[in-house]
Amino acid sequence: MSPNKDYNDIFTSTLETRTREMADNITHNNALLSKLKEKGKIRTISGGSKILEELEYGEGDMVWYSGYDTIDYTPKQLFTAAEYAMKLAAVPVAISGEDMLKNSGPEQLMDLMEKRITNAEKTMANQLAYAMYGDGTASNGKAIGGLKLLVADDPTTGTVGNINRSTSGNEFWRNQSLSAALSKDNILEKMGAMYLACSRGKDKPDLIVTDDKLYALIERALQDGQRFTSPILAEAGFTNLRFKGADVVFDGGSNGYCPENHMYFLNTDYLYLRPHKDRNMKVIDGNRLAINQDAMYRIIGWAGNMTMSNAALQGVLINSETSGTSTSDNTQETTGE
């Protein structure tokens, strides 16, 4: 096909104009992304095969002394780094020669393009939101590592950021985990225990995401006078409550992404989305004409990963009554001191 230049220009300009807004629209589709954007935790990268997050996992030595006591100033290893692989994703937007002929006027073609781009935007938003709850094994390990990886049900196993959590000495890299048979009579108590386990001084969870079943338990447990909401999240369209200062949001229901019977206690000061500056919902350069089809294509690309710089301040509360796991309370204590 030798496409009409006007069609090609409309296709390209319409797509590039819309993709400038796409990243913002996608953050509004997910409470965690919205929170990360609000706190400036969506940080672009400019290159490299790995995404590095520096970790502070120790403290220096302070000694009490008097007079001429010896002060040991031997330096200690206090920092390390987690390494995250760059993951890539793409959504194609296509238009056939037949569609061009049927929508021959510029206004008609632009309307058609808007619909195709809106569909691509929804696809990218939904798939990225889904991956942010995953364990990184989707698409044969090509997907980003989400909460199931970073805030694991069993934090004593697995490798995150190229750091093996099962290795002695890496206890600082284990999140909190609590499994219990939850009901409206004990859910607030268990939430309080997890909240405290994820707190250190002024560092406290600021976002709690859960499925619709556990969210309903929380609503039943709270008296009407105890129900407070976040106006910021409410304005963004998210149904939410407040618990000890943290926003509680459900991401369940029809096509919800939060794993069933899970409640994540997140300190978003230490969670990040790290997109590449040249692939943050942008059109990948170059005209793409099908060799054996009467069609034109453009590809919307994204590259990066979801990262974490402190695991001990993140936690997951699991409802064991219906998930088939142990009903005994088992808080995984870790120290990030």
LINNORUR-V190556 format. One record per residue. N is the residue number from 1. RES is the residue in one small letter. PSI is psi in degrees with one decimal (999 if undefined). Layout:
n: {N | N}
res: {RES | RES}
psi: {PSI | PSI}
This chain:
n: {1 | 2 | 3 | 4 | 5 | 6 | 7 | 8 | 9 | 10 | 11 | 12 | 13 | 14 | 15 | 16 | 17 | 18 | 19 | 20 | 21 | 22 | 23 | 24 | 25 | 26 | 27 | 28 | 29 | 30 | 31 | 32 | 33 | 34 | 35 | 36 | 37 | 38 | 39 | 40 | 41 | 42 | 43 | 44 | 45 | 46 | 47 | 48 | 49 | 50 | 51 | 52 | 53 | 54 | 55 | 56 | 57 | 58 | 59 | 60 | 61 | 62 | 63 | 64 | 65 | 66 | 67 | 68 | 69 | 70 | 71 | 72 | 73 | 74 | 75 | 76 | 77 | 78 | 79 | 80 | 81 | 82 | 83 | 84 | 85 | 86 | 87 | 88 | 89 | 90 | 91 | 92 | 93 | 94 | 95 | 96 | 97 | 98 | 99 | 100 | 101 | 102 | 103 | 104 | 105 | 106 | 107 | 108 | 109 | 110 | 111 | 112 | 113 | 114 | 115 | 116 | 117 | 118 | 119 | 120 | 121 | 122 | 123 | 124 | 125 | 126 | 127 | 128 | 129 | 130 | 131 | 132 | 133 | 134 | 135 | 136 | 137 | 138 | 139 | 140 | 141 | 142 | 143 | 144 | 145 | 146 | 147 | 148 | 149 | 150 | 151 | 152 | 153 | 154 | 155 | 156 | 157 | 158 | 159 | 160 | 161 | 162 | 163 | 164 | 165 | 166 | 167 | 168 | 169 | 170 | 171 | 172 | 173 | 174 | 175 | 176 | 177 | 178 | 179 | 180 | 181 | 182 | 183 | 184 | 185 | 186 | 187 | 188 | 189 | 190 | 191 | 192 | 193 | 194 | 195 | 196 | 197 | 198 | 199 | 200 | 201 | 202 | 203 | 204 | 205 | 206 | 207 | 208 | 209 | 210 | 211 | 212 | 213 | 214 | 215 | 216 | 217 | 218 | 219 | 220 | 221 | 222 | 223 | 224 | 225 | 226 | 227 | 228 | 229 | 230 | 231 | 232 | 233 | 234 | 235 | 236 | 237 | 238 | 239 | 240 | 241 | 242 | 243 | 244 | 245 | 246 | 247 | 248 | 249 | 250 | 251 | 252 | 253 | 254 | 255 | 256 | 257 | 258 | 259 | 260 | 261 | 262 | 263 | 264 | 265 | 266 | 267 | 268 | 269 | 270 | 271 | 272 | 273 | 274 | 275 | 276 | 277 | 278 | 279 | 280 | 281 | 282 | 283 | 284 | 285 | 286 | 287 | 288 | 289 | 290 | 291 | 292 | 293 | 294 | 295 | 296 | 297 | 298 | 299 | 300 | 301 | 302 | 303 | 304 | 305 | 306 | 307 | 308 | 309 | 310 | 311 | 312 | 313 | 314 | 315 | 316 | 317 | 318 | 319 | 320 | 321 | 322 | 323 | 324 | 325 | 326 | 327 | 328 | 329 | 330 | 331 | 332 | 333 | 334 | 335 | 336 | 337}
res: {m | s | p | n | k | d | y | n | d | i | f | t | s | t | l | e | t | r | t | r | e | m | a | d | n | i | t | h | n | n | a | l | l | s | k | l | k | e | k | g | k | i | r | t | i | s | g | g | s | k | i | l | e | e | l | e | y | g | e | g | d | m | v | w | y | s | g | y | d | t | i | d | y | t | p | k | q | l | f | t | a | a | e | y | a | m | k | l | a | a | v | p | v | a | i | s | g | e | d | m | l | k | n | s | g | p | e | q | l | m | d | l | m | e | k | r | i | t | n | a | e | k | t | m | a | n | q | l | a | y | a | m | y | g | d | g | t | a | s | n | g | k | a | i | g | g | l | k | l | l | v | a | d | d | p | t | t | g | t | v | g | n | i | n | r | s | t | s | g | n | e | f | w | r | n | q | s | l | s | a | a | l | s | k | d | n | i | l | e | k | m | g | a | m | y | l | a | c | s | r | g | k | d | k | p | d | l | i | v | t | d | d | k | l | y | a | l | i | e | r | a | l | q | d | g | q | r | f | t | s | p | i | l | a | e | a | g | f | t | n | l | r | f | k | g | a | d | v | v | f | d | g | g | s | n | g | y | c | p | e | n | h | m | y | f | l | n | t | d | y | l | y | l | r | p | h | k | d | r | n | m | k | v | i | d | g | n | r | l | a | i | n | q | d | a | m | y | r | i | i | g | w | a | g | n | m | t | m | s | n | a | a | l | q | g | v | l | i | n | s | e | t | s | g | t | s | t | s | d | n | t | q | e | t | t | g | e}
psi: {138.6 | 92.3 | 147.5 | 130.7 | -35.3 | -41.3 | -43.3 | -42.3 | -41.9 | -44.2 | -51.8 | -49.5 | -39.5 | -44.0 | -46.8 | -35.5 | -43.3 | -35.6 | -15.7 | -26.5 | -10.3 | -43.6 | -41.3 | -42.7 | -35.4 | -37.0 | -28.2 | -6.1 | -8.9 | 127.0 | -38.5 | -45.7 | -40.7 | -41.6 | -41.8 | -38.7 | -42.8 | -36.7 | 9.0 | 30.8 | 9.3 | 100.0 | 122.6 | 155.7 | 159.2 | -8.5 | -172.1 | 153.3 | -15.6 | 152.6 | 120.3 | 136.3 | 117.4 | 136.7 | 131.5 | 109.2 | 4.6 | 178.4 | 150.7 | 174.2 | 130.9 | 132.8 | 143.8 | 136.6 | 168.1 | 152.1 | -124.2 | 28.5 | 147.8 | 134.3 | 115.4 | 118.3 | 25.0 | 123.6 | 148.0 | 153.6 | 111.9 | -13.1 | 149.3 | -170.1 | 142.1 | 139.0 | 125.7 | 135.9 | 150.2 | 129.3 | 147.9 | 146.6 | 153.6 | 147.8 | 120.3 | 145.9 | 124.7 | 153.6 | 131.1 | 160.1 | -34.8 | -42.7 | -35.6 | -41.4 | -38.5 | -23.2 | 61.8 | -26.6 | 146.8 | -41.5 | -40.7 | -41.4 | -40.5 | -39.1 | -41.3 | -42.9 | -42.0 | -42.7 | -42.1 | -41.0 | -39.7 | -40.5 | -42.0 | -38.8 | -45.0 | -40.9 | -48.6 | -42.9 | -46.4 | -41.6 | -36.1 | -41.2 | -41.3 | -44.7 | -27.9 | -12.4 | -2.6 | -178.2 | 10.8 | 2.3 | -8.3 | 151.5 | 44.8 | 38.7 | 9.6 | -10.7 | 162.4 | 157.7 | 118.1 | -154.5 | -31.6 | -23.1 | -50.9 | -39.0 | 78.5 | 151.8 | -43.2 | 95.5 | 0.3 | 2.4 | 162.2 | 166.0 | 128.2 | 126.5 | 31.0 | 20.9 | 122.7 | 117.2 | -19.7 | -11.8 | 134.8 | 135.2 | -15.0 | 21.8 | -26.7 | -17.7 | 17.9 | 130.4 | 172.4 | 144.2 | 132.4 | 125.1 | 130.2 | 154.0 | 107.7 | 143.4 | 172.8 | -20.0 | -22.2 | -2.5 | -36.7 | -36.5 | -45.2 | -36.6 | -39.7 | -39.8 | -42.7 | -39.2 | -45.0 | -38.2 | -27.9 | 9.4 | 144.8 | 103.4 | -123.9 | -10.3 | 116.9 | 155.4 | 137.8 | -7.0 | 129.1 | 118.5 | 139.8 | 172.2 | 172.9 | -28.6 | -47.9 | -32.1 | -40.3 | -37.2 | -41.6 | -44.7 | -40.0 | -32.2 | -27.0 | 138.2 | 156.2 | -37.1 | -12.2 | -2.2 | 106.8 | 149.2 | 161.9 | 118.1 | -30.9 | -48.2 | -36.0 | -41.9 | -29.4 | -5.2 | 10.0 | 131.2 | 126.0 | 161.3 | 177.7 | 139.5 | 112.2 | 38.0 | -9.2 | 143.1 | 131.6 | 117.8 | 138.8 | 139.0 | 65.3 | -137.1 | -154.0 | 119.5 | 26.2 | 157.1 | -20.9 | 130.9 | 141.0 | 137.8 | 29.6 | 145.2 | 117.5 | 128.6 | 110.1 | 135.3 | 98.9 | -2.3 | -21.4 | 16.1 | 144.0 | 150.3 | 125.5 | 79.9 | 151.9 | 138.8 | -26.2 | -0.4 | 38.2 | 79.4 | 43.2 | 156.6 | 126.0 | 128.8 | 152.6 | 135.8 | 135.0 | 103.3 | 130.0 | 135.4 | -42.9 | 25.8 | 153.0 | 76.8 | 156.4 | 149.4 | 149.1 | 152.0 | 126.1 | 123.0 | 151.6 | 141.6 | 144.9 | -155.2 | 168.3 | 132.0 | 169.2 | 143.2 | -3.3 | 118.8 | -34.9 | -20.9 | 9.8 | 150.5 | 162.9 | 131.8 | 123.9 | 130.6 | 105.0 | -15.6 | -38.3 | -8.2 | -8.8 | 4.9 | 180.0 | 143.0 | -1.0 | 146.5 | 131.6 | 82.8 | 125.9 | 102.3 | 132.4 | 161.0 | 124.1 | 22.5 | 999}
